[in-house]
Amino acid sequence: MTDDKSGDRPGDASGDMSGDSRWMTYDELAKLRGITRPSAERLVQRRRWRRQQGNDRTVRVLVPVDSLSDDVSADASDDISPDTRRLLVDAMAALESAVATLRAQLDRAEAGKEAADRHADRERSRADQAEVRADRAESTSPRSVPAPMLSAISSTPRKRR
């Protein structure tokens, strides 16, 4: 908010650099540009447009007329030829179809992953159970041949017939 002594009031262009500016509130600017009020406030700060608080405590901004419309695509939508419109519709249909196909592939892949995870969990469980059984069998079975004898037996050459 500037404390301007030039006597500018809303609608008064006497302090304008040129006649191509318009005083408006943040809400008016936001509505005109199709943005939120906080976005309008940031825009005014970024562009360093002149601000002034009125007696009604409402801040008004001096906005250059050429900055009032940021996006002309909304106005240009009527300028699209029927051929171009048809191409856009076809392109959108193709994209929607591709997205549907990709979603189906993703669903199948996720289902396959879940099945593989379940199978891996079952196999881990089986391996754990087998290890427990092996440990139990090893701890309960008596050794019939002492370990030093086993090494001697395994190193003895066998006779061929």
DRENROPA-270672 format. One record per residue: x, y, z of N, C-alpha, C, CB in turn; residue number from 1. Coordinates in pm, 1 decimal, m for minus. Glycine has a CB too. Layout:
N
(filum (X; Y; Z); (X; Y; Z); (X; Y; Z); (X; Y; Z); NUM);
...
END
This chain:
161
(filum (83.4; m116.4; 0.0); (0.0; 0.0; 0.0); (88.3; 123.2; 0.0); (m95.1; m0.5; 119.7); 1);
(filum (67.6; 202.7; m96.9); (151.1; 322.2; m107.7); (74.6; 441.3; m55.0); (195.6; 346.4; m253.7); 2);
(filum (146.1; 531.6; m1.6); (86.8; 656.8; 42.8); (113.0; 757.0; m67.3); (145.3; 705.0; 181.3); 3);
(filum (21.3; 763.0; m163.0); (40.5; 845.1; m282.1); (m29.9; 978.2; m263.5); (m11.8; 773.0; m408.3); 4);
(filum (37.4; 1086.5; m288.8); (m18.0; 1221.8; m272.8); (m70.2; 1278.5; m404.4); (87.8; 1315.3; m215.4); 5);
(filum (m76.7; 1196.6; m510.9); (m115.0; 1251.5; m640.9); (m264.1; 1266.7; m657.8); (m62.2; 1165.4; m749.9); 6);
(filum (m344.0; 1219.1; m559.9); (m487.3; 1237.2; m571.0); (m554.9; 1130.1; m653.8); (m516.6; 1370.2; m629.1); 7);
(filum (m486.8; 1017.4; m679.4); (m547.8; 910.3; m757.8); (m661.8; 846.1; m680.1); (m443.1; 804.4; m795.9); 8);
(filum (m771.4; 828.0; m748.0); (m886.1; 758.1; m692.3); (m929.1; 654.8; m794.2); (m1003.2; 856.4; m657.0); 9);
(filum (m1002.7; 553.8; m748.6); (m1051.1; 455.6; m846.9); (m1120.6; 526.9; m961.6); (m1147.3; 353.9; m780.9); 10);
(filum (m1081.5; 491.0; m1080.0); (m1140.0; 552.8; m1198.7); (m1068.3; 678.7; m1242.7); (m1283.3; 584.4; m1173.5); 11);
(filum (m978.2; 729.1; m1159.5); (m904.7; 849.9; m1192.9); (m773.0; 809.9; m1258.0); (m880.5; 937.9; m1066.9); 12);
(filum (m751.3; 852.9; m1380.0); (m630.8; 815.0; m1454.6); (m525.6; 924.6; m1449.9); (m665.8; 783.1; m1599.7); 13);
(filum (m542.8; 1024.9; m1361.0); (m449.1; 1136.7; m1362.8); (m308.4; 1095.2; m1323.5); (m497.1; 1245.6; m1270.9); 14);
(filum (m292.2; 990.7; m1238.5); (m160.2; 949.0; m1197.0); (m105.5; 835.8; m1282.3); (m162.8; 907.6; m1053.6); 15);
(filum (m180.5; 791.1; m1381.0); (m137.1; 679.1; m1465.2); (m22.4; 722.2; m1553.9); (m253.4; 626.1; m1550.7); 16);
(filum (67.2; 629.0; m1580.5); (173.3; 655.1; m1675.7); (113.1; 667.2; m1815.3); (280.5; 543.7; m1670.9); 17);
(filum (11.8; 587.4; m1840.7); (m61.5; 595.9; m1966.7); (m206.2; 569.3; m1934.4); (m7.0; 495.1; m2074.3); 18);
(filum (m293.5; 585.0; m2027.9); (m435.0; 560.0; m2005.7); (m469.4; 412.9; m2017.0); (m517.5; 639.2; m2103.2); 19);
(filum (m369.9; 325.7; m2022.5); (m394.5; 183.0; m2042.4); (m392.4; 104.6; m1912.4); (m292.4; 125.9; m2137.1); 20);
(filum (m440.0; 163.1; m1803.2); (m444.4; 94.1; m1674.4); (m581.1; 112.0; m1613.0); (m334.9; 146.3; m1579.0); 21);
(filum (m610.8; 23.1; m1517.4); (m743.5; 27.7; m1455.1); (m728.7; m6.2; m1307.0); (m843.2; m71.3; m1525.7); 22);
(filum (m795.9; 70.8; m1221.1); (m795.8; 42.9; m1078.4); (m896.2; m67.3; m1050.3); (m828.5; 170.0; m996.1); 23);
(filum (m853.6; m167.8; m971.4); (m945.6; m274.6; m933.2); (m901.4; m340.0; m803.5); (m955.8; m379.3; m1044.3); 24);
(filum (m995.6; m404.9; m735.5); (m963.6; m474.8; m611.7); (m898.8; m609.0; m645.6); (m1090.9; m494.9; m524.4); 25);
(filum (m838.9; m670.0; m542.0); (m780.3; m803.3; m561.6); (m887.9; m903.6; m605.4); (m711.4; m852.1; m431.2); 26);
(filum (m1006.5; m892.4; m545.0); (m1114.9; m984.9; m580.5); (m1157.0; m967.8; m726.2); (m1235.7; m963.4; m488.5); 27);
(filum (m1166.3; m841.9; m771.1); (m1202.6; m817.0; m911.1); (m1096.1; m872.3; m1005.5); (m1222.1; m666.2; m935.8); 28);
(filum (m969.8; m849.9; m970.8); (m859.6; m899.4; m1052.4); (m863.0; m1052.6; m1057.9); (m723.9; m849.8; m996.4); 29);
(filum (m883.8; m1114.7; m942.8); (m888.0; m1260.8; m937.3); (m1002.2; m1315.2; m1022.9); (m903.3; m1308.6; m791.9); 30);
(filum (m1117.9; m1254.8; m1010.1); (m1233.8; m1301.8; m1087.1); (m1209.9; m1284.4; m1236.6); (m1361.3; m1226.1; m1044.9); 31);
(filum (m1156.3; m1170.2; m1275.5); (m1133.6; m1140.8; m1416.1); (m1031.5; m1235.5; m1478.6); (m1087.7; m997.4; m1432.2); 32);
(filum (m928.8; m1271.0; m1402.2); (m823.9; m1359.2; m1454.8); (m850.5; m1505.8; m1428.7); (m691.7; m1322.3; m1395.4); 33);
(filum (m953.9; m1536.0; m1350.0); (m986.4; m1675.2; m1321.5); (m887.5; m1740.2; m1226.2); (m991.9; m1753.6; m1449.5); 34);
(filum (m842.0; m1662.5; m1125.8); (m746.4; m1714.1; m1028.0); (m800.8; m1686.6; m888.7); (m605.2; m1649.6; m1046.6); 35);
(filum (m733.2; m1736.9; m787.9); (m776.0; m1711.2; m650.3); (m724.9; m1575.2; m604.6); (m725.6; m1822.6; m555.4); 36);
(filum (m783.9; m1526.9; m497.0); (m740.6; m1397.4; m444.2); (m593.7; m1400.9; m401.6); (m828.7; m1356.4; m325.5); 37);
(filum (m548.0; m1506.3; m327.7); (m405.4; m1509.8; m292.4); (m314.9; m1509.2; m415.7); (m375.6; m1633.2; m207.9); 38);
(filum (m358.4; m1573.8; m521.6); (m279.7; m1571.8; m645.1); (m275.0; m1430.8; m703.5); (m338.3; m1670.2; m748.2); 39);
(filum (m386.9; m1362.0; m696.0); (m389.9; m1223.9; m745.4); (m296.4; m1135.2; m663.7); (m533.5; m1168.0; m740.9); 40);
(filum (m294.8; m1155.4; m531.6); (m205.3; m1076.0; m446.7); (m58.9; m1103.1; m480.7); (m231.3; m1106.3; m298.3); 41);
(filum (m25.3; m1230.0; m502.2); (113.4; m1263.6; m539.3); (148.9; m1205.2; m676.3); (133.6; m1417.4; m540.4); 42);
(filum (53.5; m1208.4; m769.0); (76.6; m1152.7; m902.4); (108.2; m1003.1; m892.9); (m46.7; m1176.1; m993.2); 43);
(filum (31.5; m932.3; m811.8); (52.9; m788.5; m794.6); (191.0; m762.2; m735.1); (m56.8; m727.4; m704.5); 44);
(filum (231.1; m843.3; m638.3); (363.3; m825.4; m578.1); (474.5; m856.4; m677.9); (377.9; m914.4; m454.4); 45);
(filum (456.9; m966.8; m754.2); (559.3; m1004.9; m852.1); (577.3; m898.6; m958.6); (523.4; m1137.2; m917.4); 46);
(filum (465.5; m846.2; m1007.1); (470.9; m747.3; m1115.3); (493.3; m605.1; m1064.4); (342.9; m752.3; m1195.9); 47);
(filum (490.5; m589.0; m932.2); (512.5; m458.6; m868.4); (417.1; m351.2; m917.6); (653.8; m413.4; m891.9); 48);
(filum (289.7; m391.8; m925.2); (187.8; m295.1; m964.3); (155.6; m206.5; m844.9); (60.0; m366.3; m1016.7); 49);
(filum (117.6; m87.2; m877.0); (87.2; 12.2; m775.9); (m38.5; m27.3; m697.8); (69.3; 150.2; m840.4); 50);
(filum (m30.8; m12.0; m563.8); (m144.6; m43.2; m476.7); (m178.3; 81.0; m395.6); (m113.2; m164.7; m382.6); 51);
(filum (m308.0; 91.2; m361.9); (m349.7; 203.7; m279.2); (m472.9; 163.0; m200.3); (m378.1; 329.8; m365.6); 52);
(filum (m470.5; 197.5; m71.6); (m585.1; 167.8; 13.4); (m677.0; 288.7; 15.3); (m540.4; 129.8; 157.3); 53);
(filum (m805.2; 262.0; m7.4); (m902.6; 370.7; m8.5); (m956.5; 399.0; 130.6); (m1017.0; 337.8; m102.4); 54);
(filum (m1042.5; 500.1; 140.1); (m1103.5; 535.7; 268.4); (m1190.3; 422.0; 320.9); (m1187.0; 663.7; 254.5); 55);
(filum (m1236.7; 339.0; 233.3); (m1318.7; 224.3; 274.5); (m1231.6; 105.9; 317.5); (m1412.1; 181.6; 159.8); 56);
(filum (m1099.0; 129.0; 326.1); (m998.5; 30.7; 367.1); (m983.0; m83.3; 266.7); (m1034.6; m26.0; 502.7); 57);
(filum (m1035.6; m64.7; 145.9); (m1020.5; m162.8; 39.9); (m898.3; m125.7; m43.5); (m1148.6; m170.3; m48.4); 58);
(filum (m813.0; m224.6; m63.8); (m692.7; m201.2; m143.6); (m729.8; m215.2; m290.5); (m577.7; m300.4; m104.8); 59);
(filum (m686.7; m118.5; m367.6); (m707.4; m124.5; m512.7); (m570.8; m123.4; m579.5); (m796.3; m5.0; m563.8); 60);
(filum (m565.2; m190.6; m691.6); (m440.3; m208.1; m764.1); (m455.2; m145.4; m900.7); (m401.6; m357.6; m775.5); 61);
(filum (m350.2; m78.5; m947.9); (m350.8; m21.1; m1081.8); (m296.3; m127.6; m1176.5); (m265.8; 112.0; m1088.8); 62);
(filum (m387.9; m187.8; m1252.9); (m353.1; m301.7; m1338.1); (m347.0; m256.9; m1483.5); (m455.4; m417.2; m1321.0); 63);
(filum (m236.7; m284.4; m1551.7); (m229.9; m254.0; m1694.5); (m336.8; m334.3; m1769.3); (m88.2; m285.1; m1750.9); 64);
(filum (m405.1; m268.9; m1860.5); (m514.4; m333.4; m1933.2); (m466.6; m457.6; m2006.9); (m577.4; m235.8; m2031.7); 65);
(filum (m345.5; m455.1; m2060.2); (m297.4; m572.0; m2134.6); (m268.1; m690.7; m2042.7); (m172.0; m535.8; m2213.3); 66);
(filum (m271.7; m670.5; m1910.6); (m249.3; m779.1; m1815.6); (m377.9; m832.5; m1755.0); (m158.2; m732.7; m1706.0); 67);
(filum (m490.6; m778.9; m1800.3); (m617.1; m821.3; m1741.0); (m654.5; m964.3; m1778.0); (m727.3; m727.7; m1783.5); 68);
(filum (m614.9; m1010.0; m1894.1); (m647.1; m1146.2; m1935.3); (m518.1; m1222.3; m1957.0); (m734.1; m1147.5; m2063.5); 69);
(filum (m490.7; m1317.7; m1865.2); (m367.8; m1395.9; m1873.9); (m380.8; m1508.6; m1974.5); (m331.1; m1452.0; m1737.9); 70);
(filum (m500.3; m1561.0; m1989.5); (m519.6; m1678.9; m2073.2); (m627.9; m1650.5; m2176.8); (m557.0; m1802.5; m1987.2); 71);
(filum (m590.0; m1644.5; m2301.5); (m687.6; m1618.3; m2406.9); (m743.3; m1747.5; m2464.1); (m624.8; m1535.3; m2517.8); 72);
(filum (m699.4; m1863.1; m2413.9); (m746.4; m1989.6; m2470.0); (m895.8; m2008.6; m2446.2); (m668.6; m2106.7; m2409.8); 73);
(filum (m948.0; m1953.6; m2335.3); (m1091.5; m1966.7; m2310.0); (m1171.0; m1890.5; m2415.6); (m1126.8; m1915.3; m2168.9); 74);
(filum (m1121.1; m1772.8; m2453.4); (m1189.3; m1694.6; m2556.2); (m1168.0; m1755.2; m2694.0); (m1140.5; m1549.7; m2554.4); 75);
(filum (m1058.0; m1823.3; m2713.7); (m1025.5; m1877.4; m2844.9); (m1093.5; m2011.1; m2872.1); (m876.6; m1893.0; m2857.9); 76);
(filum (m1163.8; m2067.7; m2771.6); (m1225.2; m2199.0; m2791.6); (m1328.2; m2196.4; m2904.6); (m1291.3; m2246.3; m2662.2); 77);
(filum (m1391.2; m2083.1; m2927.1); (m1487.3; m2073.8; m3037.2); (m1417.9; m2061.9; m3172.1); (m1579.7; m1954.7; m3016.3); 78);
(filum (m1288.9; m2031.9; m3172.3); (m1213.8; m2015.4; m3296.1); (m1163.8; m2147.6; m3353.2); (m1097.2; m1923.4; m3272.8); 79);
(filum (m1186.8; m2259.2; m3283.4); (m1138.6; m2389.3; m3329.5); (m1227.8; m2437.7; m3443.5); (m1136.3; m2493.0; m3212.8); 80);
(filum (m1163.8; m2478.2; m3550.7); (m1240.6; m2525.4; m3665.7); (m1301.8; m2661.6; m3634.6); (m1151.2; m2533.5; m3792.0); 81);
(filum (m1408.6; m2699.1; m3704.9); (m1470.8; m2830.2; m3682.9); (m1372.5; m2945.7; m3706.9); (m1592.5; m2846.2; m3774.3); 82);
(filum (m1282.4; m2930.3; m3804.6); (m1183.8; m3036.1; m3830.5); (m1088.9; m3052.3; m3711.5); (m1103.4; m3004.8; m3958.7); 83);
(filum (m1042.8; m2939.8; m3658.5); (m952.8; m2944.1; m3544.5); (m1024.2; m3000.5; m3422.4); (m897.5; m2804.5; m3514.3); 84);
(filum (m1148.9; m2958.1; m3403.9); (m1228.1; m3008.9; m3291.4); (m1242.0; m3160.5; m3301.3); (m1368.0; m2942.2; m3288.0); 85);
(filum (m1268.4; m3210.3; m3423.1); (m1284.1; m3355.1; m3444.2); (m1152.6; m3427.9; m3414.7); (m1330.3; m3384.5; m3589.7); 86);
(filum (m1040.5; m3369.1; m3457.1); (m910.4; m3428.5; m3427.3); (m885.3; m3435.0; m3276.4); (m799.0; m3348.6; m3495.7); 87);
(filum (m922.3; m3329.2; m3207.0); (m905.2; m3327.9; m3062.1); (m992.5; m3433.5; m2994.4); (m938.0; m3189.7; m3006.6); 88);
(filum (m1115.0; m3447.4; m3041.7); (m1206.1; m3548.1; m2985.7); (m1150.3; m3687.6; m3010.9); (m1348.2; m3534.7; m3047.0); 89);
(filum (m1101.2; m3712.1; m3133.0); (m1042.2; m3842.7; m3165.6); (m918.4; m3870.0; m3080.7); (m1005.9; m3849.5; m3314.8); 90);
(filum (m835.7; m3767.9; m3062.6); (m714.9; m3784.6; m2982.4); (m750.7; m3816.2; m2837.0); (m627.6; m3657.7; m2989.6); 91);
(filum (m849.9; m3747.3; m2784.6); (m893.2; m3774.5; m2647.7); (m947.8; m3916.3; m2634.3); (m999.3; m3673.1; m2604.4); 92);
(filum (m1025.1; m3960.6; m2733.5); (m1079.3; m4097.0; m2729.5); (m964.8; m4199.2; m2732.4); (m1176.7; m4120.9; m2849.1); 93);
(filum (m864.1; m4175.2; m2815.3); (m750.0; m4266.7; m2823.1); (m674.1; m4269.0; m2690.0); (m655.0; m4225.4; m2938.5); 94);
(filum (m656.4; m4153.5; m2629.8); (m587.7; m4147.1; m2500.6); (m667.3; m4218.8; m2391.3); (m563.8; m4001.0; m2460.5); 95);
(filum (m798.8; m4198.6; m2390.1); (m882.0; m4265.8; m2290.6); (m875.7; m4416.8; m2308.3); (m1027.3; m4217.4; m2300.3); 96);
(filum (m874.4; m4463.0; m2431.7); (m863.5; m4606.3; m2459.6); (m729.3; m4660.4; m2412.1); (m881.5; m4633.6; m2609.7); 97);
(filum (m621.6; m4586.2; m2439.3); (m488.8; m4628.3; m2396.3); (m480.1; m4634.4; m2244.1); (m382.4; m4533.4; m2451.6); 98);
(filum (m539.6; m4537.2; m2177.8); (m538.9; m4535.9; m2031.2); (m615.0; m4656.6; m1977.9); (m600.8; m4404.7; m1976.9); 99);
(filum (m729.2; m4688.7; m2037.5); (m807.2; m4804.9; m1994.2); (m726.7; m4933.5; m2012.2); (m939.7; m4813.5; m2073.0); 100);
(filum (m657.0; m4945.5; m2124.7); (m574.2; m5063.8; m2149.7); (m462.1; m5073.8; m2046.2); (m515.0; m5059.2; m2292.4); 101);
(filum (m396.7; m4962.4; m2019.4); (m288.3; m4961.5; m1921.4); (m339.0; m4994.1; m1780.5); (m218.6; m4825.5; m1921.6); 102);
(filum (m458.2; m4944.7; m1747.5); (m515.1; m4976.6; m1615.7); (m540.8; m5126.1; m1604.0); (m646.3; m4898.1; m1591.9); 103);
(filum (m594.3; m5188.4; m1711.1); (m620.3; m5331.9; m1709.5); (m489.3; m5409.2; m1694.8); (m694.4; m5375.1; m1838.0); 104);
(filum (m386.0; m5366.9; m1767.0); (m255.4; m5432.5; m1755.6); (m199.9; m5418.7; m1613.8); (m156.2; m5373.1; m1857.5); 105);
(filum (m215.8; m5302.0; m1556.0); (m168.6; m5278.5; m1420.2); (m243.1; m5368.4; m1321.4); (m186.3; m5130.3; m1381.9); 106);
(filum (m374.1; m5380.5; m1337.9); (m452.4; m5467.8; m1249.9); (m404.8; m5611.5; m1259.0); (m601.0; m5460.0; m1284.7); 107);
(filum (m378.6; m5658.9; m1381.3); (m330.1; m5796.4; m1399.3); (m192.0; m5812.8; m1336.2); (m324.9; m5833.2; m1549.6); 108);
(filum (m105.7; m5716.2; m1355.5); (29.2; m5724.1; m1299.2); (23.7; m5725.0; m1145.9); (115.6; m5605.7; m1349.2); 109);
(filum (m61.3; m5642.4; m1088.5); (m74.3; m5640.1; m942.8); (m129.1; m5772.1; m890.4); (m164.8; m5524.8; m899.0); 110);
(filum (m226.4; m5830.8; m961.3); (m281.0; m5960.3; m920.2); (m172.8; m6067.9; m929.2); (m403.0; m5998.8; m1007.9); 111);
(filum (m92.3; m6065.8; m1034.7); (17.5; m6161.6; m1048.8); (120.5; m6145.8; m937.8); (84.8; m6145.1; m1184.5); 112);
(filum (151.3; m6022.5; m902.8); (246.9; m5997.3; m794.9); (192.8; m6049.9; m662.8); (278.0; m5847.0; m783.7); 113);
(filum (66.0; m6026.7; m636.7); (6.4; m6075.6; m512.3); (11.0; m6228.3; m506.5); (m139.0; m6026.3; m499.2); 114);
(filum (m17.6; m6295.0; m619.2); (m11.4; m6441.7; m623.7); (132.0; m6488.9; m600.2); (m64.1; m6495.0; m759.9); 115);
(filum (228.9; m6422.8; m660.9); (368.9; m6459.7; m642.1); (411.5; m6438.2; m497.1); (459.0; m6378.5; m736.5); 116);
(filum (365.6; m6330.4; m435.9); (397.6; m6304.6; m295.1); (338.5; m6413.1; m205.1); (345.3; m6166.0; m252.4); 117);
(filum (213.8; m6453.0; m232.5); (152.2; m6560.3; m153.5); (231.2; m6690.8; m169.8); (4.2; m6581.2; m196.1); 118);
(filum (270.4; m6722.8; m292.7); (347.5; m6844.6; m319.0); (482.3; m6839.3; m246.1); (369.4; m6863.2; m471.3); 119);
(filum (549.4; m6725.9; m252.0); (678.1; m6710.7; m183.7); (660.8; m6727.0; m32.9); (740.7; m6573.2; m215.7); 120);
(filum (552.6; m6672.5; 22.4); (526.9; m6687.4; 165.8); (506.3; m6834.5; 202.2); (403.6; m6604.6; 207.4); 121);
(filum (431.1; m6907.6; 118.1); (409.5; m7050.7; 143.0); (542.2; m7126.6; 137.7); (310.1; m7109.6; 40.0); 122);
(filum (625.2; m7094.6; 39.3); (754.3; m7164.2; 25.9); (846.6; m7132.3; 143.7); (823.1; m7125.0; m106.8); 123);
(filum (846.5; m7007.6; 190.6); (926.0; m6971.9; 308.1); (879.4; m7051.1; 429.6); (916.8; m6820.6; 336.2); 124);
(filum (748.8; m7062.0; 444.2); (692.2; m7137.6; 555.9); (733.7; m7284.3; 547.9); (538.4; m7125.6; 557.0); 125);
(filum (725.3; m7341.0; 427.7); (766.1; m7481.1; 409.7); (913.9; m7498.0; 443.0); (738.3; m7528.2; 264.9); 126);
(filum (998.1; m7407.0; 399.3); (1141.2; m7415.5; 426.3); (1168.0; m7404.2; 576.2); (1217.3; m7305.6; 349.8); 127);
(filum (1095.9; m7314.0; 643.1); (1112.4; m7299.8; 787.7); (1072.7; m7427.8; 859.7); (1029.3; m7182.1; 839.9); 128);
(filum (961.2; m7487.3; 816.9); (916.1; m7611.9; 878.8); (1017.7; m7724.1; 854.1); (777.1; m7652.2; 824.1); 129);
(filum (1071.3; m7733.6; 734.9); (1170.3; m7836.7; 703.3); (1296.1; m7817.4; 787.5); (1205.7; m7834.0; 553.0); 130);
(filum (1336.1; m7693.8; 807.1); (1453.9; m7666.7; 888.3); (1430.8; m7708.6; 1033.1); (1490.5; m7518.3; 881.4); 131);
(filum (1311.2; m7680.9; 1084.9); (1278.9; m7721.0; 1222.5); (1282.4; m7872.6; 1234.1); (1139.9; m7666.8; 1265.0); 132);
(filum (1221.6; m7943.6; 1135.5); (1222.3; m8090.6; 1137.9); (1365.4; m8143.1; 1130.9); (1138.7; m8147.7; 1020.7); 133);
(filum (1449.2; m8085.1; 1048.3); (1587.5; m8129.7; 1034.9); (1663.7; m8106.6; 1164.8); (1656.7; m8056.7; 918.6); 134);
(filum (1642.7; m7992.7; 1226.2); (1709.2; m7964.4; 1354.1); (1665.4; m8063.8; 1460.8); (1678.9; m7820.6; 1400.3); 135);
(filum (1533.6; m8092.1; 1462.7); (1480.8; m8187.8; 1559.2); (1539.6; m8327.0; 1535.5); (1327.5; m8192.6; 1551.2); 136);
(filum (1544.2; m8370.2; 1411.4); (1596.2; m8502.6; 1377.9); (1744.4; m8511.3; 1412.1); (1573.7; m8533.8; 1228.8); 137);
(filum (1816.1; m8407.7; 1387.1); (1959.3; m8406.1; 1415.4); (1986.4; m8412.3; 1564.9); (2023.5; m8281.5; 1355.9); 138);
(filum (1904.0; m8345.1; 1641.3); (1927.8; m8341.8; 1786.1); (1881.5; m8469.1; 1855.4); (1857.7; m8222.3; 1847.7); 139);
(filum (1787.1; m8542.5; 1798.0); (1735.7; m8662.6; 1864.1); (1799.5; m8791.9; 1814.5); (1587.5; m8670.6; 1844.9); 140);
(filum (1859.8; m8794.4; 1699.7); (1915.1; m8918.7; 1647.9); (2053.2; m8943.9; 1706.2); (1921.7; m8915.3; 1495.1); 141);
(filum (2078.9; m9070.6; 1750.6); (2211.1; m9101.4; 1803.0); (2307.9; m9116.0; 1687.2); (2208.6; m9229.8; 1889.3); 142);
(filum (2429.3; m9076.3; 1710.9); (2529.5; m9092.1; 1605.8); (2579.3; m9235.3; 1613.8); (2647.9; m8988.7; 1621.0); 143);
(filum (2563.9; m9305.6; 1505.2); (2606.2; m9444.9; 1505.4); (2754.5; m9456.5; 1480.0); (2529.3; m9524.2; 1401.7); 144);
(filum (2809.7; m9364.8; 1406.7); (2952.6; m9369.9; 1375.9); (3013.4; m9237.9; 1418.5); (2978.5; m9397.7; 1223.6); 145);
(filum (3116.5; m9240.5; 1500.5); (3179.9; m9115.6; 1541.3); (3235.5; m9040.7; 1420.5); (3291.6; m9142.9; 1642.5); 146);
(filum (3241.1; m8909.6; 1431.7); (3284.6; m8824.0; 1321.5); (3422.9; m8858.4; 1269.1); (3282.8; m8681.4; 1365.0); 147);
(filum (3525.7; m8890.9; 1354.0); (3658.0; m8924.1; 1299.4); (3653.1; m9050.8; 1215.0); (3759.7; m8941.1; 1412.7); 148);
(filum (3566.1; m9142.9; 1250.5); (3556.0; m9266.1; 1172.2); (3490.3; m9239.6; 1037.9); (3477.4; m9372.4; 1249.0); 149);
(filum (3394.3; m9147.5; 1037.5); (3327.8; m9114.7; 911.2); (3428.0; m9060.6; 810.9); (3215.1; m9012.6; 933.8); 150);
(filum (3519.2; m8977.5; 856.4); (3618.1; m8921.9; 763.2); (3712.7; m9030.1; 714.1); (3697.7; m8808.7; 829.9); 151);
(filum (3745.3; m9125.9; 799.3); (3832.7; m9234.4; 757.3); (3762.5; m9324.5; 656.8); (3878.8; m9315.6; 878.0); 152);
(filum (3634.4; m9347.9; 678.2); (3557.3; m9434.4; 587.5); (3544.1; m9368.0; 451.7); (3417.1; m9465.4; 645.8); 153);
(filum (3515.8; m9238.8; 451.4); (3494.4; m9171.0; 323.9); (3623.3; m9156.5; 244.6); (3433.0; m9034.7; 347.1); 154);
(filum (3738.7; m9161.8; 311.8); (3864.1; m9147.0; 238.6); (3920.9; m9281.2; 191.2); (3966.0; m9076.5; 325.6); 155);
(filum (3863.9; m9393.9; 234.3); (3910.0; m9524.6; 191.1); (3865.9; m9550.8; 48.9); (3858.3; m9634.0; 284.1); 156);
(filum (3959.6; m9587.8; m39.2); (3919.4; m9613.8; m179.7); (3840.3; m9743.5; m187.5); (4044.5; m9621.5; m273.7); 157);
(filum (3744.5; m9745.3; m278.3); (3661.0; m9864.1; m299.7); (3725.2; m9951.1; m405.4); (3516.6; m9825.1; m341.5); 158);
(filum (3702.7; m10080.6; m390.4); (3754.2; m10174.9; m489.9); (3653.8; m10188.2; m600.8); (3784.4; m10312.8; m427.4); 159);
(filum (3704.3; m10195.6; m720.4); (3618.0; m10218.7; m834.2); (3602.7; m10367.7; m857.4); (3672.9; m10149.6; m959.3); 160);
(filum (3496.9; m10412.1; m901.6); (3474.3; m10553.0; m930.0); (3508.2; m10591.5; m1067.9); (3336.1; m10588.5; m904.5); 161);
END
